Amino acid sequence: ALPRSIASKGAFENAMTLDIAMGGSTNTVLHILAAAHEGQIDFDQDDIDALSRKVPVLCKVAPAKADVHMEDVHRAGGIMAILGQLDNAG
């Protein structure tokens, strides 16, 4: 069971926002929708579509490729730098 104290629609929106900013992943879409469904959270493909229309892609992370790996994100300031850029963008 998902911890109800943190599994809110806003939490799912935040998670998907970060994923979109990092270039997106079909695995994230699959698993976030499944988790939302399991937790009876009102978060669906329409929400992801709306986010994708307003959240900028700030970088492309592809763990299966050596040239755009997570270590590169870390060296560039990490997740906090990405979140900071999103915050600056409004």
PyRosetta script that sets phi, psi and omega in degrees:
from pyrosetta import init, pose_from_sequence

init()
pose = pose_from_sequence("ALPRSIASKGAFENAMTLDIAMGGSTNTVLHILAAAHEGQIDFDQDDIDALSRKVPVLCKVAPAKADVHMEDVHRAGGIMAILGQLDNAG")
pose.set_psi(1, 143.2)
pose.set_omega(1, 177.6)
pose.set_phi(2, -75.7)
pose.set_psi(2, 140.2)
pose.set_omega(2, 174.0)
pose.set_phi(3, -64.9)
pose.set_psi(3, 113.6)
pose.set_omega(3, -176.1)
pose.set_phi(4, -62.4)
pose.set_psi(4, -24.1)
pose.set_omega(4, -178.3)
pose.set_phi(5, -70.2)
pose.set_psi(5, -19.8)
pose.set_omega(5, 179.6)
pose.set_phi(6, -120.8)
pose.set_psi(6, -16.0)
pose.set_omega(6, -176.6)
pose.set_phi(7, -88.1)
pose.set_psi(7, 75.9)
pose.set_omega(7, 178.8)
pose.set_phi(8, -111.3)
pose.set_psi(8, 168.7)
pose.set_omega(8, 175.6)
pose.set_phi(9, -58.8)
pose.set_psi(9, -41.0)
pose.set_omega(9, 178.6)
pose.set_phi(10, -60.3)
pose.set_psi(10, -38.5)
pose.set_omega(10, 178.2)
pose.set_phi(11, -64.6)
pose.set_psi(11, -40.2)
pose.set_omega(11, 177.7)
pose.set_phi(12, -67.5)
pose.set_psi(12, -38.6)
pose.set_omega(12, 176.8)
pose.set_phi(13, -63.4)
pose.set_psi(13, -41.5)
pose.set_omega(13, 178.9)
pose.set_phi(14, -63.5)
pose.set_psi(14, -44.7)
pose.set_omega(14, 179.8)
pose.set_phi(15, -61.9)
pose.set_psi(15, -43.9)
pose.set_omega(15, -178.9)
pose.set_phi(16, -70.1)
pose.set_psi(16, -35.2)
pose.set_omega(16, 177.2)
pose.set_phi(17, -60.1)
pose.set_psi(17, -46.2)
pose.set_omega(17, 178.4)
pose.set_phi(18, -62.5)
pose.set_psi(18, -43.2)
pose.set_omega(18, -179.8)
pose.set_phi(19, -61.9)
pose.set_psi(19, -43.1)
pose.set_omega(19, 178.5)
pose.set_phi(20, -61.9)
pose.set_psi(20, -44.5)
pose.set_omega(20, -179.8)
pose.set_phi(21, -61.5)
pose.set_psi(21, -27.0)
pose.set_omega(21, 179.7)
pose.set_phi(22, -93.3)
pose.set_psi(22, 14.6)
pose.set_omega(22, 175.0)
pose.set_phi(23, 101.4)
pose.set_psi(23, -5.6)
pose.set_omega(23, 175.2)
pose.set_phi(24, 76.9)
pose.set_psi(24, 156.8)
pose.set_omega(24, 179.3)
pose.set_phi(25, -152.3)
pose.set_psi(25, 131.6)
pose.set_omega(25, 176.2)
pose.set_phi(26, -65.1)
pose.set_psi(26, -31.1)
pose.set_omega(26, 177.4)
pose.set_phi(27, -64.1)
pose.set_psi(27, -39.3)
pose.set_omega(27, 178.1)
pose.set_phi(28, -61.7)
pose.set_psi(28, -45.2)
pose.set_omega(28, 179.6)
pose.set_phi(29, -58.2)
pose.set_psi(29, -48.7)
pose.set_omega(29, -179.1)
pose.set_phi(30, -57.8)
pose.set_psi(30, -50.3)
pose.set_omega(30, -173.4)
pose.set_phi(31, -77.2)
pose.set_psi(31, -34.6)
pose.set_omega(31, -179.8)
pose.set_phi(32, -69.5)
pose.set_psi(32, -37.5)
pose.set_omega(32, 176.8)
pose.set_phi(33, -66.5)
pose.set_psi(33, -39.2)
pose.set_omega(33, 178.3)
pose.set_phi(34, -65.5)
pose.set_psi(34, -42.8)
pose.set_omega(34, 179.5)
pose.set_phi(35, -65.1)
pose.set_psi(35, -41.7)
pose.set_omega(35, 178.3)
pose.set_phi(36, -62.7)
pose.set_psi(36, -43.3)
pose.set_omega(36, 179.1)
pose.set_phi(37, -62.0)
pose.set_psi(37, -47.1)
pose.set_omega(37, -179.4)
pose.set_phi(38, -61.0)
pose.set_psi(38, -37.9)
pose.set_omega(38, -179.3)
pose.set_phi(39, -87.1)
pose.set_psi(39, 4.9)
pose.set_omega(39, -179.2)
pose.set_phi(40, 55.9)
pose.set_psi(40, 40.6)
pose.set_omega(40, 177.0)
pose.set_phi(41, -96.1)
pose.set_psi(41, 134.2)
pose.set_omega(41, -179.8)
pose.set_phi(42, -77.7)
pose.set_psi(42, 78.5)
pose.set_omega(42, 179.7)
pose.set_phi(43, -141.9)
pose.set_psi(43, 120.4)
pose.set_omega(43, -175.0)
pose.set_phi(44, -140.5)
pose.set_psi(44, -171.0)
pose.set_omega(44, -177.4)
pose.set_phi(45, -59.8)
pose.set_psi(45, -32.4)
pose.set_omega(45, 177.8)
pose.set_phi(46, -64.0)
pose.set_psi(46, -37.0)
pose.set_omega(46, 177.2)
pose.set_phi(47, -66.0)
pose.set_psi(47, -42.1)
pose.set_omega(47, 178.5)
pose.set_phi(48, -63.9)
pose.set_psi(48, -42.1)
pose.set_omega(48, 178.5)
pose.set_phi(49, -60.2)
pose.set_psi(49, -45.7)
pose.set_omega(49, -179.9)
pose.set_phi(50, -62.0)
pose.set_psi(50, -42.3)
pose.set_omega(50, 178.4)
pose.set_phi(51, -64.0)
pose.set_psi(51, -41.5)
pose.set_omega(51, -176.6)
pose.set_phi(52, -64.9)
pose.set_psi(52, -21.4)
pose.set_omega(52, 179.8)
pose.set_phi(53, -84.1)
pose.set_psi(53, -12.9)
pose.set_omega(53, -178.6)
pose.set_phi(54, -123.3)
pose.set_psi(54, -16.5)
pose.set_omega(54, -178.4)
pose.set_phi(55, -91.4)
pose.set_psi(55, 125.9)
pose.set_omega(55, 179.4)
pose.set_phi(56, -76.1)
pose.set_psi(56, 147.8)
pose.set_omega(56, 171.4)
pose.set_phi(57, -84.2)
pose.set_psi(57, 115.5)
pose.set_omega(57, -175.8)
pose.set_phi(58, -96.4)
pose.set_psi(58, -24.8)
pose.set_omega(58, 179.4)
pose.set_phi(59, -159.2)
pose.set_psi(59, 168.1)
pose.set_omega(59, 177.3)
pose.set_phi(60, -122.7)
pose.set_psi(60, 113.5)
pose.set_omega(60, 178.0)
pose.set_phi(61, -108.6)
pose.set_psi(61, 126.5)
pose.set_omega(61, 178.8)
pose.set_phi(62, -135.2)
pose.set_psi(62, 94.0)
pose.set_omega(62, -174.7)
pose.set_phi(63, -55.2)
pose.set_psi(63, -23.5)
pose.set_omega(63, -179.8)
pose.set_phi(64, -81.1)
pose.set_psi(64, -8.0)
pose.set_omega(64, -179.7)
pose.set_phi(65, -113.3)
pose.set_psi(65, 131.9)
pose.set_omega(65, -177.5)
pose.set_phi(66, -69.3)
pose.set_psi(66, -23.7)
pose.set_omega(66, -174.9)
pose.set_phi(67, -84.9)
pose.set_psi(67, -8.9)
pose.set_omega(67, 178.3)
pose.set_phi(68, -140.3)
pose.set_psi(68, 59.9)
pose.set_omega(68, -172.5)
pose.set_phi(69, -99.1)
pose.set_psi(69, 168.6)
pose.set_omega(69, -177.0)
pose.set_phi(70, -60.7)
pose.set_psi(70, -32.2)
pose.set_omega(70, 178.1)
pose.set_phi(71, -60.4)
pose.set_psi(71, -33.3)
pose.set_omega(71, 177.5)
pose.set_phi(72, -65.4)
pose.set_psi(72, -39.1)
pose.set_omega(72, 176.3)
pose.set_phi(73, -62.7)
pose.set_psi(73, -44.4)
pose.set_omega(73, 179.7)
pose.set_phi(74, -59.6)
pose.set_psi(74, -46.1)
pose.set_omega(74, -179.7)
pose.set_phi(75, -64.0)
pose.set_psi(75, -27.0)
pose.set_omega(75, -179.1)
pose.set_phi(76, -89.2)
pose.set_psi(76, 5.2)
pose.set_omega(76, 177.7)
pose.set_phi(77, 121.0)
pose.set_psi(77, -9.4)
pose.set_omega(77, 174.1)
pose.set_phi(78, 76.2)
pose.set_psi(78, -169.4)
pose.set_omega(78, -178.3)
pose.set_phi(79, -59.4)
pose.set_psi(79, -36.9)
pose.set_omega(79, -179.1)
pose.set_phi(80, -63.6)
pose.set_psi(80, -34.5)
pose.set_omega(80, 177.4)
pose.set_phi(81, -67.0)
pose.set_psi(81, -40.3)
pose.set_omega(81, 178.1)
pose.set_phi(82, -64.7)
pose.set_psi(82, -46.3)
pose.set_omega(82, 178.6)
pose.set_phi(83, -62.3)
pose.set_psi(83, -37.1)
pose.set_omega(83, 177.4)
pose.set_phi(84, -62.9)
pose.set_psi(84, -41.8)
pose.set_omega(84, 177.8)
pose.set_phi(85, -65.0)
pose.set_psi(85, -40.0)
pose.set_omega(85, 177.0)
pose.set_phi(86, -63.3)
pose.set_psi(86, -41.0)
pose.set_omega(86, 178.9)
pose.set_phi(87, -64.2)
pose.set_psi(87, -42.0)
pose.set_omega(87, 178.6)
pose.set_phi(88, -63.2)
pose.set_psi(88, -34.0)
pose.set_omega(88, -179.1)
pose.set_phi(89, -74.7)
pose.set_psi(89, -17.0)
pose.set_omega(89, 178.3)
pose.set_phi(90, 93.3)
pose.dump_pdb("model.pdb")
